[in-house]
C-alpha cells in the first residue's frame, strides 16, 4: 500500500508508536477487505469440515474504526482474544459475541440446525470458552496467511478472555480496520469482530505493489501447500496379528472355530493409514476403552526380514 502511511510533521515517534499510524481511508479499507475476502473461503471450508451441521460464514462489513471500539457491539457477554506478533502486541483483536458462541456450541455438539439457539445471558461455561477459543484460533490462522506478507501471529492461542475479565481489559486505542464476520446456521446468527491496527496493515502492505520481489517463491508455495495438506484428514486403522497358519489349515477353517492369539501379538500391532504401515504399536486397555500405544516407527525392511524367517 504505497504512500498509505501519514505522519504529520512534528509528531513524536513515541506518540506515533503508542496511538498507531493511520493511512488513507480508501486504501486501508481496501487492504482490510482483501485480507478478509482471501480468508473467507478457507474459514468456511474449515468450519464445514470440522462440525456436524452446516455453518455459514459471511463478510458483513469492513470499516475504519478504533481498536478500543472492538467490544462496542458485542453486548455484555462475549469472548475476546488479543493476539500478538513480532511487530505488535495487539496485531489482531478478535471479539466473539454470545450468539456466535451459542451457534458454534450448537454446531459442534450436534444441535438442530432448524431450531434457534438459546441466548447465553450468563458468564460462559468452560466448554463454551473452549469453543470460542477454537473459533478464534481458526480465524486467526486463516487471517495470518503465509510467506512474506504473513502477520506472523503468535499461535497457538492462549485461552480467550470472557466475563468480567474481558470487560475490564484495557485496549490500546488507535486507528484500526474493523472486519465483521457473520457466523450462521439456518435458524440463527452471531457476529465475530476482528480489529487489525492500521499500523500493522501499513507495515504489511508497504513497498511497491506488483514488485517481482513480492512474488511468491517456490518456498512460499511449498509452505502454502504443506499447510493445506497437513490439515487434511486420514482414517487410522490398527491391526493385530493373530497366528501363522499353513494354507491347508486355513482352508480347513469353519464357522465357530476359535483361533488362538500368539503371546506376542499385542506388542506387534500395526497402525496404518491408507494401507501404509506407520508405526508398530501395542494394544492395551484404559478403563472401558481399548487403546493403542505407539512403540516405534514401522520399518519395511525389518518387516520383510521377519516375513522370511520360519514361524
Protein Blocks (a to p, Z undefined) as FASTA:
>chain_A
ZZkaccdehiafklmmmnopaddfklmmmmmmmmmmmmmmmmmmmmmmmpcbdcddddfb
dcdddfklmmmmnojbdcddddddfkbcblbccdddfklmmmmmmmmnopafkbccdddf
bdcdfklmmmmmmmmmmmmmmmnogcjlbgkiacddddddehjllmmpccdedddddddd
ddddfkbccdddddddfklmmmmmgccehiaklpccfklmmmmmmmmmmmpccddddddd
fbdcdfklmmmpcehiacdddfklmmmcccdeehiafbdcddddehjbccdddfbdcdfk
lmmmmmmpcZZ
